[in-house]
Amino acid sequence: MHILFLTDNFPPEVNAPASRTFEHCREWVRAGHKVTVVTCAPNFPRGQIFDGYRNRLWQEEEMAGIRVIRVWSYITANEGFARRVADYISYMVTATLAAPFVRGVDLVIGTSPQFFTACAAYTASRLKRIPFVFELRDLWPESIRAVGAMKQSPVLDWLECAELFLYRKASLIVSVTNSFRENLAARGIDTSKVRVITNGVDATRFHPRAKDQELVRHYSLEGKFVAGYIGTHGMAHALETVLDAADWLRQRPGGDAFHFLLLGDGASKPALMAQARERSLHNVIFVDTVSKDEVVRYWSLLDASIIHLKKSDLFRSVIPSKLFESMGMGIPVLLGVEGESADIVLREDVGLVFAPENSRALCRQLEELLDNTELRQRLSLRGPAAAARYDRTNLATEMLGYLQGLRAI
């Protein structure tokens, strides 16, 4: 089978969509199938093209047996709604134009978070008369409303109509959460064609390991309890809550035992760094995005993994991929997200849950982890065992089975 996969995020980018797509495609190639990915020049999230790449109309490479075609797109940083939409639309156009030149394709997959990629995949499926698969990673444009990136307008209403059209036209919808599936059912979409393949973890990379002593020395973390956030610093993540916790703890007796590490980039990072400087938060360390090979070294520094999203009903349906990476590394989770992801943390007994945007609750849980060695060890030991149920290889194989079922129809 020849699978055509359209995505505007792909390695060497290191965000969750890029990792999921690469790891799934890699497993499909290992299973003996042909995979072609149409993407753009790597630039997320800073809007700066990675070394070794150029923003050309067409360039090709091979990665782990995957044929990767990179097309031109309008490149901008991950900030500013209008510029990001221009980025999305430019990729949609060039990916649509590129797809007919990929021959012998059996089906095409388009992945969100934004659905302009899915628009390109649907158009390609009609031109080639093959099944169209919508991989649903985010309820877009509903997430735009949730973070307040754009006020209610006819534009958002139109985007929602386009979203529903794509769901109806898809031969298969692969959702990353059960909550998304329930959302589609409530909006009249036939859920018999919806399959849930959660995010997961590459167990070959994310597994328990000792703290990287070179980094411990570099950041002067000897003897510190390190709580960390690793991922995109965006509007949806409300990381001001972490800064508030750092500020409050440093004023508490014994609070100097805590250090906070925030690794990643995003639209909110400059403001977060400025706020940390203004508040003299010397217990907060900001680190820019690092490569996939390097990121596990930084994970190893953490005594607790903070996962946080803005308080919103929409985010009750989200399961951040960093949850599975934390579990794989055996790092206790402090989860400031309600809903399905909280259910996983409590069911698997891999962490503690606090109310989103409640910095005092986060502080209390940090103090509890520091003081309760038995609790910390139990949560740590539970992580890898739970992560095995979300192994990326098994999830990719399950999704492949659904794709092969489409081909047989």
Secondary structure as UniProt FT lines:
FT   STRAND          2..6
FT   TURN            11..12
FT   HELIX           16..30
FT   TURN            31..32
FT   STRAND          34..40
FT   TURN            44..47
FT   TURN            51..52
FT   STRAND          58..63
FT   TURN            64..65
FT   STRAND          66..71
FT   HELIX           81..98
FT   HELIX           99..101
FT   STRAND          107..111
FT   HELIX           116..128
FT   STRAND          132..136
FT   TURN            140..141
FT   HELIX           142..147
FT   HELIX           154..169
FT   STRAND          172..175
FT   HELIX           178..186
FT   TURN            187..188
FT   HELIX           191..193
FT   STRAND          194..196
FT   TURN            203..205
FT   HELIX           213..218
FT   TURN            219..220
FT   TURN            222..223
FT   STRAND          225..230
FT   HELIX           235..237
FT   HELIX           240..250
FT   TURN            253..254
FT   HELIX           255..257
FT   STRAND          258..263
FT   TURN            267..268
FT   HELIX           269..278
FT   TURN            279..280
FT   TURN            282..283
FT   STRAND          284..287
FT   HELIX           292..299
FT   TURN            300..301
FT   STRAND          304..308
FT   HELIX           314..317
FT   HELIX           322..329
FT   STRAND          333..336
FT   HELIX           340..348
FT   STRAND          351..353
FT   TURN            356..357
FT   HELIX           359..371
FT   HELIX           373..387
FT   HELIX           388..390
FT   HELIX           392..408
//
